[in-house]
Amino acid sequence: MDGDTMLNAVGAALVLALVVGVAVVALNFAGGASGGDAPDVDWTIERVNDTAVRVTHGGGEPVRTDEVRVTVDSVSRATDWSDPVAEGDSTLVQASDGSRVRVVWNGGRGDREIMDSERV
């Protein structure tokens, strides 16, 4: 293979890689998202003592544990829910007075929604 042929082959490979890369990015933005909505759930967030709050699934659709997070002042907290989280299920999380507690649904691929938020 001479130099010009080699250069043309490398150039064609680079153009092809660029086109494939742009197509992958476009699919992720346009049609690649799951398009799902957060489950319809009523949450209750209540203080139980000076250092903890109880977050309770008060009714509505069940939620998979890998799709729901409880955050306190934007820091994710460990929960001990069974899968799926259903009506009546609750968990305790540490939260100081005046903290912002949020229940966040994460459906993946950019689908994220704050399902409930309360200052405790």
Legacy VTK file of the C-alpha trace (Angstrom):
# vtk DataFile Version 3.0
C-alpha trace
ASCII
DATASET POLYDATA
POINTS 120 float
0.000 0.000 0.000
1.444 3.369 -0.906
1.239 6.490 1.265
-1.772 8.079 -0.462
-3.834 4.906 -0.271
-2.976 4.479 3.420
-3.897 8.095 4.141
-7.240 7.698 2.317
-8.038 4.504 4.293
-7.248 6.192 7.635
-9.317 9.226 6.658
-12.298 7.073 5.674
-12.062 5.167 8.975
-12.007 8.431 10.939
-15.039 9.796 9.074
-16.928 6.528 9.660
-16.057 6.595 13.394
-17.250 10.201 13.619
-20.560 9.398 11.905
-21.170 6.406 14.188
-20.312 8.500 17.260
-22.730 11.266 16.276
-25.478 8.680 15.622
-24.988 7.129 19.081
-25.181 10.530 20.778
-28.274 11.477 18.767
-30.035 8.241 19.706
-29.284 8.815 23.386
-30.800 12.284 23.290
-33.717 11.642 20.948
-35.053 8.146 21.313
-32.711 6.466 23.749
-34.334 7.689 26.949
-36.803 5.370 28.576
-39.445 8.063 28.400
-41.036 6.811 31.583
-42.721 8.956 34.149
-42.193 8.711 37.882
-44.697 6.443 39.608
-47.675 8.226 41.160
-46.983 7.930 44.904
-48.037 9.865 47.996
-45.061 10.137 50.366
-45.080 11.150 54.008
-41.969 12.676 55.580
-42.181 13.153 59.337
-39.707 13.835 62.122
-39.561 11.057 64.740
-36.875 12.542 67.019
-34.047 15.114 67.043
-31.899 13.148 64.589
-34.200 11.054 62.395
-37.172 11.267 60.056
-39.465 8.555 58.748
-40.231 8.415 55.028
-43.382 6.410 54.266
-45.008 5.256 51.020
-48.487 6.586 51.716
-50.258 5.094 48.720
-50.091 4.792 44.984
-47.944 2.739 42.670
-45.141 0.496 43.967
-41.584 1.711 43.263
-38.515 -0.453 42.680
-35.858 0.158 45.325
-33.181 0.740 42.681
-35.269 3.623 41.280
-35.889 5.571 44.497
-33.440 7.494 46.682
-33.895 9.502 49.838
-31.574 12.482 50.095
-30.941 14.813 53.008
-29.546 18.159 51.920
-28.690 16.533 48.550
-26.744 13.646 50.146
-28.115 10.172 49.423
-29.053 8.189 52.557
-29.170 4.424 52.983
-32.665 2.962 53.201
-33.896 -0.450 54.314
-36.966 -0.840 52.106
-38.016 -4.172 50.673
-38.363 -4.404 46.901
-40.660 -3.010 45.623
-41.540 -0.175 47.984
-45.313 -0.365 48.407
-48.022 1.358 50.398
-47.229 1.374 54.123
-43.498 0.700 53.712
-41.285 3.153 55.586
-37.652 3.797 56.402
-35.766 5.936 58.906
-33.009 8.304 57.785
-30.752 10.580 59.767
-31.631 14.255 59.316
-30.832 17.211 61.544
-33.357 19.933 62.274
-33.910 22.214 59.272
-32.636 19.691 56.695
-34.257 19.316 53.276
-35.416 15.702 52.779
-36.268 14.601 49.248
-37.618 11.403 47.748
-36.070 11.167 44.281
-37.088 8.809 41.489
-34.345 7.854 39.044
-35.694 5.936 36.060
-32.298 5.803 34.373
-30.884 7.438 31.262
-31.594 10.929 32.526
-35.132 10.346 33.798
-35.109 11.883 37.270
-37.852 13.510 39.300
-38.223 14.788 42.837
-41.324 12.957 44.047
-41.533 14.755 47.409
-39.511 17.368 49.247
-39.883 18.708 52.743
-37.855 20.768 55.193
-37.875 18.951 58.546
LINES 1 121
120 0 1 2 3 4 5 6 7 8 9 10 11 12 13 14 15 16 17 18 19 20 21 22 23 24 25 26 27 28 29 30 31 32 33 34 35 36 37 38 39 40 41 42 43 44 45 46 47 48 49 50 51 52 53 54 55 56 57 58 59 60 61 62 63 64 65 66 67 68 69 70 71 72 73 74 75 76 77 78 79 80 81 82 83 84 85 86 87 88 89 90 91 92 93 94 95 96 97 98 99 100 101 102 103 104 105 106 107 108 109 110 111 112 113 114 115 116 117 118 119
